[in-house]
Amino acid sequence: MKKSVLAGLLILVLSMTAACGNSKPNQFSLPVEPFTFINQDEEEVSLSDLKGKVWVADFIFTYCETVCPTMTANMAELQKRLKAAGVEAELISFSVDPERDDPATLKSYLEKFDADFTNWSALTGYEFEEIKTFVLKSFKSPIAKDNASDQVIHGTSFYLVDQTGTAVAKYDGMDNTPYEKIIKDIKALQR
């Protein structure tokens, strides 16, 4: 009797553990505010365009002297790994310096990282205060202009957004970016 109870408990624990390995990411639940911005090809991209798709967002600007080149290189690496794994997801880079980052500047910047624009959009076409409010409300990430320079202070995370437009997880976009974890989480959302 004891052996069968223990065996049953062991099977239960193992099945729960296995299920957790395939569970959908739910680090938090942050609804992304509706938006309609302009991408590097001067085309509108809106939250409604992304409904039904899984996407990864980050915040960059092309005149960044510190973190953005590394983050953009890491996003480019994620794009390559997604393609190699046969996983479809959109990549969205929001400019936090919209006054200087027009579509042509964003396109030129991403081309330096061999970006494939079929699933990667860099967005602009708004005022600084608008993107500041949007990022704070949608991703709980602060943005501020650096009064001592022409730089913008912003977070360095990559955010995973599900098909309903809800941010559900974030990852380090700078150091030790967990590419395989991001891909696994995207696959879990797409099941």
Contacts in CASP RR format, 6 or more apart in sequence:
PFRMAT RR
TARGET T0000
AUTHOR 0000-0000-0000
METHOD contacts of the structure
MODEL  1
MKKSVLAGLLILVLSMTAACGNSKPNQFSLPVEPFTFINQDEEEVSLSDL
KGKVWVADFIFTYCETVCPTMTANMAELQKRLKAAGVEAELISFSVDPER
DDPATLKSYLEKFDADFTNWSALTGYEFEEIKTFVLKSFKSPIAKDNASD
QVIHGTSFYLVDQTGTAVAKYDGMDNTPYEKIIKDIKALQR
22 188 0 8 1.000
22 191 0 8 1.000
23 188 0 8 1.000
24 162 0 8 1.000
24 168 0 8 1.000
24 185 0 8 1.000
24 188 0 8 1.000
24 189 0 8 1.000
24 191 0 8 1.000
25 160 0 8 1.000
25 168 0 8 1.000
25 169 0 8 1.000
25 185 0 8 1.000
25 188 0 8 1.000
25 189 0 8 1.000
26 168 0 8 1.000
26 169 0 8 1.000
27 168 0 8 1.000
27 169 0 8 1.000
27 170 0 8 1.000
28 167 0 8 1.000
28 168 0 8 1.000
28 169 0 8 1.000
28 170 0 8 1.000
29 166 0 8 1.000
29 167 0 8 1.000
29 168 0 8 1.000
30 138 0 8 1.000
30 139 0 8 1.000
30 140 0 8 1.000
30 166 0 8 1.000
30 167 0 8 1.000
30 168 0 8 1.000
31 138 0 8 1.000
31 165 0 8 1.000
31 166 0 8 1.000
31 167 0 8 1.000
32 47 0 8 1.000
32 138 0 8 1.000
32 139 0 8 1.000
32 161 0 8 1.000
32 165 0 8 1.000
32 166 0 8 1.000
32 167 0 8 1.000
33 47 0 8 1.000
33 134 0 8 1.000
33 137 0 8 1.000
33 138 0 8 1.000
34 46 0 8 1.000
34 47 0 8 1.000
34 48 0 8 1.000
35 46 0 8 1.000
35 47 0 8 1.000
35 134 0 8 1.000
36 44 0 8 1.000
36 45 0 8 1.000
36 46 0 8 1.000
36 47 0 8 1.000
37 44 0 8 1.000
37 45 0 8 1.000
37 46 0 8 1.000
37 94 0 8 1.000
37 123 0 8 1.000
37 124 0 8 1.000
37 125 0 8 1.000
37 126 0 8 1.000
38 44 0 8 1.000
38 45 0 8 1.000
38 103 0 8 1.000
38 123 0 8 1.000
38 124 0 8 1.000
38 125 0 8 1.000
39 45 0 8 1.000
39 103 0 8 1.000
39 106 0 8 1.000
39 121 0 8 1.000
39 122 0 8 1.000
39 123 0 8 1.000
40 103 0 8 1.000
40 104 0 8 1.000
40 106 0 8 1.000
40 107 0 8 1.000
40 110 0 8 1.000
40 117 0 8 1.000
40 121 0 8 1.000
40 122 0 8 1.000
41 103 0 8 1.000
41 107 0 8 1.000
41 117 0 8 1.000
42 103 0 8 1.000
45 92 0 8 1.000
45 121 0 8 1.000
45 123 0 8 1.000
47 165 0 8 1.000
50 90 0 8 1.000
50 92 0 8 1.000
50 161 0 8 1.000
50 165 0 8 1.000
51 163 0 8 1.000
51 164 0 8 1.000
51 165 0 8 1.000
52 163 0 8 1.000
52 164 0 8 1.000
53 88 0 8 1.000
53 89 0 8 1.000
53 90 0 8 1.000
53 163 0 8 1.000
54 88 0 8 1.000
54 89 0 8 1.000
54 90 0 8 1.000
54 160 0 8 1.000
54 161 0 8 1.000
54 162 0 8 1.000
54 163 0 8 1.000
54 186 0 8 1.000
54 189 0 8 1.000
54 190 0 8 1.000
55 89 0 8 1.000
55 90 0 8 1.000
55 91 0 8 1.000
55 92 0 8 1.000
55 160 0 8 1.000
55 161 0 8 1.000
56 75 0 8 1.000
56 78 0 8 1.000
56 89 0 8 1.000
56 90 0 8 1.000
56 91 0 8 1.000
56 92 0 8 1.000
56 158 0 8 1.000
56 159 0 8 1.000
56 160 0 8 1.000
56 161 0 8 1.000
56 182 0 8 1.000
56 186 0 8 1.000
57 91 0 8 1.000
57 92 0 8 1.000
57 93 0 8 1.000
57 94 0 8 1.000
57 139 0 8 1.000
57 158 0 8 1.000
57 159 0 8 1.000
57 161 0 8 1.000
57 167 0 8 1.000
58 71 0 8 1.000
58 75 0 8 1.000
58 92 0 8 1.000
58 93 0 8 1.000
58 94 0 8 1.000
58 157 0 8 1.000
58 158 0 8 1.000
58 159 0 8 1.000
58 173 0 8 1.000
59 93 0 8 1.000
59 94 0 8 1.000
59 95 0 8 1.000
59 96 0 8 1.000
59 135 0 8 1.000
59 141 0 8 1.000
59 143 0 8 1.000
59 154 0 8 1.000
59 155 0 8 1.000
60 68 0 8 1.000
60 71 0 8 1.000
60 72 0 8 1.000
60 93 0 8 1.000
60 94 0 8 1.000
60 95 0 8 1.000
60 96 0 8 1.000
60 122 0 8 1.000
60 154 0 8 1.000
61 68 0 8 1.000
61 95 0 8 1.000
61 96 0 8 1.000
61 97 0 8 1.000
61 100 0 8 1.000
61 101 0 8 1.000
61 152 0 8 1.000
61 154 0 8 1.000
62 68 0 8 1.000
62 95 0 8 1.000
62 97 0 8 1.000
62 100 0 8 1.000
62 101 0 8 1.000
62 105 0 8 1.000
62 106 0 8 1.000
62 108 0 8 1.000
62 109 0 8 1.000
63 97 0 8 1.000
63 100 0 8 1.000
63 101 0 8 1.000
63 150 0 8 1.000
63 151 0 8 1.000
64 97 0 8 1.000
64 151 0 8 1.000
64 152 0 8 1.000
65 151 0 8 1.000
66 151 0 8 1.000
67 155 0 8 1.000
67 156 0 8 1.000
67 174 0 8 1.000
70 173 0 8 1.000
70 174 0 8 1.000
71 156 0 8 1.000
71 158 0 8 1.000
71 173 0 8 1.000
71 174 0 8 1.000
72 93 0 8 1.000
72 109 0 8 1.000
72 110 0 8 1.000
72 113 0 8 1.000
73 113 0 8 1.000
74 158 0 8 1.000
74 173 0 8 1.000
74 174 0 8 1.000
74 177 0 8 1.000
75 91 0 8 1.000
75 93 0 8 1.000
75 113 0 8 1.000
75 120 0 8 1.000
75 158 0 8 1.000
75 173 0 8 1.000
76 113 0 8 1.000
76 114 0 8 1.000
76 115 0 8 1.000
77 177 0 8 1.000
77 179 0 8 1.000
78 91 0 8 1.000
78 158 0 8 1.000
78 177 0 8 1.000
78 179 0 8 1.000
78 182 0 8 1.000
79 91 0 8 1.000
79 115 0 8 1.000
79 116 0 8 1.000
79 119 0 8 1.000
79 120 0 8 1.000
81 179 0 8 1.000
81 180 0 8 1.000
81 183 0 8 1.000
82 88 0 8 1.000
82 89 0 8 1.000
82 183 0 8 1.000
82 186 0 8 1.000
83 116 0 8 1.000
85 183 0 8 1.000
87 183 0 8 1.000
87 186 0 8 1.000
87 187 0 8 1.000
87 190 0 8 1.000
88 119 0 8 1.000
88 190 0 8 1.000
89 119 0 8 1.000
89 186 0 8 1.000
90 119 0 8 1.000
90 120 0 8 1.000
90 121 0 8 1.000
91 119 0 8 1.000
91 120 0 8 1.000
91 121 0 8 1.000
92 120 0 8 1.000
92 121 0 8 1.000
92 123 0 8 1.000
93 106 0 8 1.000
93 110 0 8 1.000
93 120 0 8 1.000
93 121 0 8 1.000
93 122 0 8 1.000
93 123 0 8 1.000
94 123 0 8 1.000
94 131 0 8 1.000
94 134 0 8 1.000
94 135 0 8 1.000
95 101 0 8 1.000
95 106 0 8 1.000
95 122 0 8 1.000
95 123 0 8 1.000
95 124 0 8 1.000
95 131 0 8 1.000
96 128 0 8 1.000
96 131 0 8 1.000
96 132 0 8 1.000
96 135 0 8 1.000
96 143 0 8 1.000
96 152 0 8 1.000
96 154 0 8 1.000
97 128 0 8 1.000
97 152 0 8 1.000
98 124 0 8 1.000
98 125 0 8 1.000
98 126 0 8 1.000
98 127 0 8 1.000
98 128 0 8 1.000
98 131 0 8 1.000
99 127 0 8 1.000
99 128 0 8 1.000
101 109 0 8 1.000
101 122 0 8 1.000
101 124 0 8 1.000
102 124 0 8 1.000
103 124 0 8 1.000
106 122 0 8 1.000
106 123 0 8 1.000
106 124 0 8 1.000
107 117 0 8 1.000
107 122 0 8 1.000
109 122 0 8 1.000
110 117 0 8 1.000
110 120 0 8 1.000
110 122 0 8 1.000
126 134 0 8 1.000
128 145 0 8 1.000
131 143 0 8 1.000
132 143 0 8 1.000
132 144 0 8 1.000
135 141 0 8 1.000
135 142 0 8 1.000
135 143 0 8 1.000
135 154 0 8 1.000
136 142 0 8 1.000
136 143 0 8 1.000
138 167 0 8 1.000
139 157 0 8 1.000
139 159 0 8 1.000
139 167 0 8 1.000
139 170 0 8 1.000
141 154 0 8 1.000
141 155 0 8 1.000
141 157 0 8 1.000
142 153 0 8 1.000
142 154 0 8 1.000
142 155 0 8 1.000
143 152 0 8 1.000
143 153 0 8 1.000
143 154 0 8 1.000
143 155 0 8 1.000
144 152 0 8 1.000
144 153 0 8 1.000
144 154 0 8 1.000
145 151 0 8 1.000
145 152 0 8 1.000
145 153 0 8 1.000
146 152 0 8 1.000
146 153 0 8 1.000
156 172 0 8 1.000
156 173 0 8 1.000
156 174 0 8 1.000
157 170 0 8 1.000
157 171 0 8 1.000
157 172 0 8 1.000
157 173 0 8 1.000
158 170 0 8 1.000
158 171 0 8 1.000
158 172 0 8 1.000
158 173 0 8 1.000
158 177 0 8 1.000
158 182 0 8 1.000
159 167 0 8 1.000
159 169 0 8 1.000
159 170 0 8 1.000
160 167 0 8 1.000
160 168 0 8 1.000
160 169 0 8 1.000
160 170 0 8 1.000
160 171 0 8 1.000
160 182 0 8 1.000
160 185 0 8 1.000
160 186 0 8 1.000
160 189 0 8 1.000
161 167 0 8 1.000
161 168 0 8 1.000
162 168 0 8 1.000
162 189 0 8 1.000
163 189 0 8 1.000
168 189 0 8 1.000
169 185 0 8 1.000
171 177 0 8 1.000
171 178 0 8 1.000
171 181 0 8 1.000
171 182 0 8 1.000
172 178 0 8 1.000
END
